[in-house]
Amino acid sequence: MNTILLLEDDPNLAKSLKRYLETCGYSVTWAKNGEEAVDLSYEKRYELYLLDVNVPLLSGTELLSALRDAHDHTPAILISAQIDTDAISKGFMSGADDYIKKPFDPEELLIRIKAKTNRLKKRLLFGNIEIVLEKAEIFKDGEALSLGSVQKGILMTLARNYPSPVTKEELMLLLDKPTDLALRVNISKIKKALNIDIKSVRGVGYQII
């Protein structure tokens, strides 16, 4: 299920959006102010940020700038009642992928959200790591990253199945000399090189979380 972090200080709008998006198949976490959104962004990985610009404590644009500075490239849509060029420009300069003006039709917002989350099917973002599934490419801080063929094969297999686990037997097929120890060593090296959280699922195999 696609996960969305919603930053919105208007409780009526937030509850309405949360209810609507959840009926459309999204999991929505609501933050009432910028500081709360900061904490939530570190506690959990989201596939989209939906951020109101004018909220207490930390604005949507300030939050997004901080996330981008921390190499968080999660797609983000800004919400604002402001329509002047300067406001829109500031939003995009902070790292926004899209911008929607209040009041808006929820169906229009849904179209924009689908455009961003569908893109995630072709690439995955884990902090400063980007995995392009179609081309089997890995980037760290925007720079291409090389892994050995075995480790790359393991990583891409885990990524293509994300967030579901991959069986140990399937991963073993990627090893030159398949043993439990060899698989654990290779996964440990991937975790160290990319700082990606890969956990063992008892009785199943491994998954990226």
C-alpha positions in Angstrom: 0.0 0.0 0.0 1.3 3.5 -0.9 2.1 5.5 2.2 1.6 9.3 2.4 2.7 11.8 5.0 0.1 14.6 5.1 1.1 17.9 6.7 -2.0 20.0 7.2 -3.1 22.2 10.1 -6.8 22.5 9.1 -8.3 19.5 10.9 -11.4 19.5 8.7 -9.5 19.4 5.4 -6.9 16.9 6.8 -9.6 14.5 8.0 -11.5 14.8 4.8 -8.3 14.2 2.7 -7.2 11.3 4.9 -10.6 9.6 4.6 -10.8 10.1 0.9 -7.3 8.9 0.1 -7.6 5.9 2.3 -10.8 4.9 0.4 -8.6 5.1 -2.7 -6.1 2.6 -1.3 -3.5 4.9 0.4 -2.2 4.8 3.9 -2.1 8.4 5.3 -0.3 9.6 8.3 -1.5 13.1 9.4 0.9 15.7 10.9 -0.7 18.9 12.3 2.5 21.0 12.2 6.0 21.0 10.7 7.8 19.8 13.8 5.5 16.8 14.1 6.1 16.1 10.4 9.8 16.1 10.9 9.6 13.5 13.6 7.3 11.3 11.5 9.6 11.5 8.5 12.4 9.9 10.6 10.2 7.3 12.2 8.9 5.8 9.0 9.6 5.7 5.3 6.9 7.3 3.1 6.3 7.1 -0.7 4.9 10.6 -1.0 4.9 13.9 1.0 1.7 16.0 0.8 2.7 19.3 2.5 0.7 22.4 3.2 2.9 25.4 2.9 1.4 27.6 5.6 1.4 25.5 8.8 2.7 26.3 12.4 6.2 25.9 13.7 7.8 24.9 10.4 6.4 25.6 7.0 5.9 23.0 4.3 8.7 24.6 2.2 11.1 24.8 5.1 10.4 21.1 6.0 10.9 20.0 2.4 14.2 22.0 2.1 15.5 20.3 5.2 14.4 16.8 3.9 16.2 17.5 0.6 19.3 18.6 2.4 19.2 15.3 4.3 19.2 13.5 0.9 15.5 12.5 1.2 14.2 12.6 -2.4 10.7 11.3 -1.7 8.3 12.8 -4.2 6.5 15.8 -2.7 3.4 17.8 -3.6 2.9 21.2 -2.0 -0.5 22.6 -1.1 -1.1 26.3 -0.9 -3.7 29.1 -1.2 -1.0 31.3 -2.7 -0.9 31.6 -6.5 1.7 34.3 -7.1 4.8 33.4 -9.1 7.2 34.0 -6.2 5.4 31.5 -3.9 5.2 28.9 -6.6 8.9 29.4 -7.5 9.9 29.1 -3.8 8.0 25.9 -3.5 9.8 24.3 -6.5 13.1 25.7 -5.3 12.6 23.9 -2.0 12.4 20.6 -3.9 8.7 20.1 -4.7 7.7 17.8 -7.5 4.3 19.4 -7.9 2.1 22.2 -6.6 -1.7 22.3 -6.1 -3.7 25.4 -5.1 -6.5 25.5 -2.5 -9.3 25.0 -2.9 -8.9 21.9 -5.1 -10.9 19.0 -6.4 -9.8 15.8 -4.5 -10.0 13.9 -7.7 -7.4 16.3 -9.3 -5.2 15.7 -6.3 -5.6 12.0 -6.7 -4.5 12.2 -10.3 -1.4 14.1 -9.2 -0.6 11.6 -6.4 -1.0 8.7 -8.8 1.4 10.3 -11.2 4.0 10.5 -8.5 3.5 7.1 -6.8 3.3 5.2 -10.1 6.8 6.6 -10.8 7.9 4.7 -7.7 7.2 1.4 -9.5 10.2 2.2 -11.7 12.5 3.5 -8.9 12.8 3.2 -5.2 14.2 5.7 -2.8 15.9 4.8 0.5 17.4 7.9 2.1 20.2 8.9 -0.2 20.0 5.7 -2.2 18.0 5.5 -5.4 17.4 2.2 -7.2 16.2 2.4 -10.8 14.5 -0.9 -11.3 14.1 -0.8 -15.1 17.8 -0.2 -15.7 19.1 -2.0 -12.6 21.0 1.1 -11.6 22.0 2.2 -8.1 22.8 5.8 -7.1 24.1 7.2 -3.9 23.7 11.0 -3.4 23.0 11.1 -7.2 26.2 9.4 -8.1 26.3 5.9 -9.8 27.3 3.2 -7.4 28.9 -0.1 -8.3 28.4 -3.3 -6.5 29.7 -6.8 -7.3 27.5 -8.8 -9.6 26.3 -11.1 -6.8 25.5 -8.3 -4.4 23.8 -6.3 -7.1 21.7 -9.3 -8.0 20.6 -9.8 -4.4 19.8 -6.1 -4.0 17.8 -5.8 -7.3 15.9 -9.0 -6.4 15.0 -7.5 -3.0 14.1 -4.2 -4.5 11.9 -5.6 -7.2 9.9 -7.5 -4.5 9.8 -4.6 -2.1 8.1 -4.4 0.4 7.5 -8.2 0.3 10.2 -10.6 1.4 12.2 -12.8 -0.9 12.7 -16.5 0.0 16.2 -17.6 1.0 16.1 -20.3 -1.7 15.6 -17.6 -4.4 18.4 -15.5 -3.1 20.7 -18.6 -2.9 20.4 -19.0 -6.7 22.3 -15.8 -7.1 25.4 -17.0 -5.2 28.4 -18.6 -6.8 28.7 -21.0 -3.8 25.3 -21.0 -2.1 25.5 -21.4 1.7 23.7 -19.6 4.5 26.9 -18.0 5.6 27.7 -16.7 2.1 24.2 -15.2 1.8 24.5 -13.5 5.2 27.9 -12.1 4.4 26.7 -10.6 1.1 23.6 -9.1 2.7 25.8 -7.6 5.4 28.1 -6.0 2.8 25.1 -4.5 1.0 23.7 -3.0 4.2 27.1 -1.5 5.0 27.7 -0.1 1.5 24.3 1.4 1.1 23.0 1.9 4.7 19.8 0.1 3.7 17.9 -1.8 6.3 17.5 -5.5 5.2 16.0 -7.8 7.8 15.7 -11.6 8.1 12.2 -12.9 8.1 12.0 -16.1 10.1 11.1 -19.1 8.0 10.9 -17.0 4.8 14.0 -15.1 3.8 14.9 -11.4 3.6 13.2 -8.1 2.9 14.1 -4.5 2.6 12.2 -2.4 5.2 
